[in-house]
Amino acid sequence: MKMNELEQATGVGRETIRFYIRAGLLPEPERPKRNVASYSREHVRRIKTIKSLQKDRRLPLDRIKTVLDAEQNLTEEDPPFAGLANMLASNLSLDLPLGHQKISAVTEKYDLTFDEIKTLSEIELIATHEFDKDTILDVRDVAIVAIWGQLKKAGFSPDKGYGPVDLKRYAEHADAIAKKDVDFFFDRFSGLIDTETAAQVSTQGIELTHQLFGILRSRAVLREIAERTSGLFTEEIE
């Protein structure tokens, strides 16, 4: 397409388009003849992306160029933040002090049965799918099994009609929140920071939002209980 067609398709004037080309935000057009420039749908797409990033995310042009360059270099074999999951797993394991343990040790310590461990696996609360007494649970599985054991001890026990399957709703909510969080993170940070920085930022973000969610849930539970008991929940201020 010609320059005037590109202007009409994007709503951007030719001087701005030429500036984008000089700044490396747009590729050079094809030049089949001297003094003749031919623009493609890729020029239209990139200009619209630039306008969107300026309007919706209020990014300056140098950061927009970083985003566009990262997008151009992206391949299926080289996704954004490759290796981030492993970095995060290492960082987030530091707050799980129980470490790896055998199923037999965990069941004995928390007075659990193998059937309870199987149920936790079936509802996808833990990742383990083997249930030999010598099977090693990873740090997160150990922590989850330990929490179920502590819940039983606290009174949320089978004789009250409470079982491991009742924890499934937490896994479902966690999956839904995680998807939104990761979509948000990749949308905002892809092309702007490297994987190591992403690990640092997301580690802190996960830890802080864990705290935030705990506070919000506690407040919501208190309000719900107050409503059901015909009371009025007001937070105490000393």
Rosetta blueprint (number, residue, H / E / L):
1 M L
2 K L
3 M H
4 N H
5 E H
6 L H
7 E H
8 Q H
9 A H
10 T H
11 G L
12 V L
13 G L
14 R H
15 E H
16 T H
17 I H
18 R H
19 F H
20 Y H
21 I H
22 R H
23 A L
24 G L
25 L L
26 L L
27 P L
28 E L
29 P L
30 E E
31 R E
32 P E
33 K E
34 R L
35 N L
36 V E
37 A E
38 S E
39 Y L
40 S L
41 R H
42 E H
43 H H
44 V H
45 R H
46 R H
47 I H
48 K H
49 T H
50 I H
51 K H
52 S H
53 L H
54 Q H
55 K H
56 D H
57 R L
58 R L
59 L L
60 P L
61 L H
62 D H
63 R H
64 I H
65 K H
66 T H
67 V H
68 L H
69 D H
70 A H
71 E H
72 Q H
73 N H
74 L L
75 T E
76 E L
77 E L
78 D E
79 P L
80 P L
81 F L
82 A L
83 G L
84 L H
85 A H
86 N H
87 M H
88 L H
89 A H
90 S H
91 N H
92 L H
93 S H
94 L H
95 D H
96 L L
97 P L
98 L L
99 G L
100 H L
101 Q E
102 K E
103 I H
104 S H
105 A H
106 V H
107 T H
108 E H
109 K H
110 Y H
111 D L
112 L L
113 T L
114 F H
115 D H
116 E H
117 I H
118 K H
119 T H
120 L H
121 S H
122 E H
123 I L
124 E L
125 L L
126 I L
127 A L
128 T L
129 H L
130 E L
131 F L
132 D L
133 K L
134 D L
135 T L
136 I E
137 L E
138 D L
139 V H
140 R H
141 D H
142 V H
143 A H
144 I H
145 V H
146 A H
147 I H
148 W H
149 G H
150 Q H
151 L H
152 K H
153 K H
154 A H
155 G L
156 F L
157 S L
158 P H
159 D H
160 K H
161 G L
162 Y L
163 G L
164 P H
165 V H
166 D H
167 L H
168 K H
169 R H
170 Y H
171 A H
172 E H
173 H H
174 A H
175 D H
176 A H
177 I H
178 A H
179 K H
180 K H
181 D H
182 V H
183 D H
184 F H
185 F H
186 F H
187 D H
188 R H
189 F H
190 S L
191 G L
192 L L
193 I L
194 D L
195 T H
196 E H
197 T H
198 A H
199 A H
200 Q H
201 V H
202 S H
203 T H
204 Q H
205 G H
206 I H
207 E H
208 L H
209 T H
210 H H
211 Q H
212 L H
213 F H
214 G H
215 I H
216 L H
217 R H
218 S H
219 R H
220 A H
221 V H
222 L H
223 R H
224 E H
225 I H
226 A H
227 E H
228 R H
229 T L
230 S L
231 G L
232 L L
233 F L
234 T L
235 E L
236 E L
237 I L
238 E L
